[in-house]
């Protein structure tokens, strides 16, 4: 049982329907509904009466409402008593696509740790849809995902751009293609290729790059870190955002290199996501600033309405919106 589940049920009661609760909390109806379903399974009672016209609190839900309110009020009193010290001591949870783990996330976590010796950080490598669900449920504080041109920004989250770059061919340092200034799709098509598995952003980009004429030898893997190791071992070539390779230990050791893709002007952007809410714990904002500092992002104007200190993005930007991770 999670506090967010109780908050969602209380919001449905307060605002009269699942739809209105979704609008007020800036969280999608499916995310709220699924969180309450999990609570129903745990408690063994039906908390919402669901009809085609909408969902409202059930009789059993109304009978449990006062104990739920008591719990939420107790939590608020606990937070007020502990103040910000509670936030600096709690576990800070990050979900990330591993394209940015070595070059962005780990250095930022190290800097954050040096400034907050009592804070603990959990870093989880996840796919984009898993990050979205965990953020909505409150089991993650921050999520990092990669976005392609033309994708929409998720409406339920604050979006902070961190890194922007181009898809690039990743090659062993001694490969013949490393002597070229840029690599074509035809060059890659003739080699053994290491693709990200279906559901990942760079899997989608690889199909955009090759069209229907895919490389004859096609390996697949989960995530950029394993992809880079497979390239270093000579198993095949791959395509990743250039910022996921720049500064990577394998590149620094001279084992892998990148080359631009000829004729391709795609932009890939890594962004940080967190839930839209009235107050974001200062420790979360501090880690976000370390990420932005490591990425070299300019400071955003404070969002006075939300009180979060981060920029609220438009539904579509000239940077790519969210897509599966690489």
CORVEN-V150090 format. One record per pair of residues at least 24 apart in sequence whose C-alpha atoms are under 7 Angstrom apart, sorted by the first residue. I is the first residue (numbers start at 1). J is the second residue. D is the distance in whole Angstrom. If there is no record, write none. Layout:
BEGIN
i	j	d
I	J	D
I	J	D
END
This chain:
BEGIN
i	j	d
1	39	6
4	137	7
4	138	7
5	35	6
5	36	6
5	39	7
6	68	6
8	32	6
9	36	7
12	56	7
12	57	7
13	57	6
16	56	7
17	54	7
17	55	6
17	56	5
18	54	7
18	55	6
18	56	7
26	156	5
26	276	7
27	136	7
27	156	5
28	156	7
31	136	6
35	137	7
87	281	6
87	283	6
88	118	7
88	119	5
88	283	6
89	118	6
89	119	5
90	119	6
90	120	7
91	119	7
91	120	5
91	121	6
91	122	7
92	120	6
92	121	5
92	122	6
92	141	7
93	121	6
93	122	5
93	123	6
93	140	5
93	141	5
93	142	7
94	122	6
94	123	5
94	124	6
94	140	6
94	141	6
94	142	5
94	143	6
95	123	6
95	124	5
95	125	6
95	126	6
95	131	6
95	140	7
95	142	6
95	143	5
95	144	6
96	124	6
96	125	5
96	126	6
96	143	6
96	144	5
96	145	6
97	125	6
97	126	6
97	127	6
97	144	6
97	145	6
97	325	5
97	326	6
98	125	6
98	223	6
98	224	6
98	225	6
99	224	5
99	225	7
99	244	5
99	326	6
100	244	5
102	248	6
103	244	7
103	247	6
103	248	6
104	291	7
104	294	6
104	295	7
105	291	7
108	290	5
108	291	5
108	294	6
111	290	7
112	287	6
112	290	6
127	324	6
127	325	6
128	323	7
128	324	5
128	325	5
135	274	7
135	275	6
136	275	7
141	274	6
141	284	7
142	272	7
142	273	6
142	274	5
143	272	6
143	273	5
143	274	6
144	270	7
144	271	6
144	272	5
144	273	6
145	270	6
145	271	6
145	272	7
145	322	7
145	325	6
146	268	7
146	269	5
146	270	4
146	271	6
146	322	6
146	323	6
146	325	6
146	326	7
147	268	6
147	269	5
147	270	6
147	320	5
147	321	5
147	322	4
147	323	5
148	267	6
148	268	5
148	269	7
148	320	4
148	321	6
148	322	7
148	323	7
149	266	7
149	267	6
149	268	7
149	319	6
149	320	4
149	321	7
150	320	5
150	321	6
151	320	5
151	321	4
151	322	6
151	323	7
152	315	6
152	316	5
152	321	4
152	322	6
153	315	5
153	316	6
153	321	4
153	322	6
154	322	7
155	315	6
156	275	6
156	276	6
157	273	6
157	274	5
157	275	5
157	276	5
158	273	6
158	274	5
158	275	6
158	276	6
158	311	7
158	312	5
158	313	7
159	271	6
159	272	6
159	273	5
159	311	7
159	312	6
159	313	6
160	271	5
160	272	5
160	273	7
160	310	7
160	311	6
161	269	7
161	270	6
161	271	4
161	272	6
162	270	6
162	271	5
162	272	7
162	292	6
162	295	6
162	297	6
163	269	6
163	270	5
163	295	6
164	267	7
164	268	6
164	269	4
164	270	6
165	241	6
165	242	6
165	243	6
165	267	6
165	268	5
165	269	6
166	241	5
166	242	6
166	266	6
166	267	5
166	268	6
167	239	6
167	240	5
167	241	4
167	242	6
167	266	7
167	268	7
168	239	5
168	240	6
168	241	6
168	242	5
168	258	6
168	259	6
168	260	5
168	261	6
169	238	6
169	239	5
169	240	7
169	258	5
169	259	5
169	260	6
169	261	6
170	237	6
170	238	5
170	239	6
170	240	7
170	256	7
170	257	6
170	258	5
170	259	7
171	231	6
171	237	5
171	256	6
171	257	5
171	258	6
172	231	6
172	232	5
172	234	7
172	255	6
172	256	4
172	257	6
173	254	6
173	255	5
173	256	5
173	257	5
181	259	7
182	259	5
182	260	5
182	261	6
182	262	6
183	259	6
183	260	6
183	261	5
183	262	6
184	261	6
184	262	5
185	209	7
185	210	6
189	214	6
189	215	4
190	215	6
191	215	7
192	217	5
192	218	6
192	236	5
192	237	6
193	217	6
193	218	5
193	219	6
193	236	5
193	237	5
193	238	6
194	218	6
194	219	5
194	220	5
194	227	7
194	236	6
194	237	6
194	238	5
195	219	6
195	220	5
195	221	6
195	238	6
196	220	5
196	221	5
196	222	6
196	223	6
196	326	7
197	221	5
197	222	6
199	324	6
200	324	4
200	325	5
200	326	5
201	323	6
201	324	4
201	325	5
201	326	5
202	240	7
202	326	5
223	326	6
224	326	6
232	256	6
241	268	7
268	320	6
269	319	7
269	320	6
277	306	7
278	306	5
278	307	6
279	307	6
279	308	6
280	308	6
END
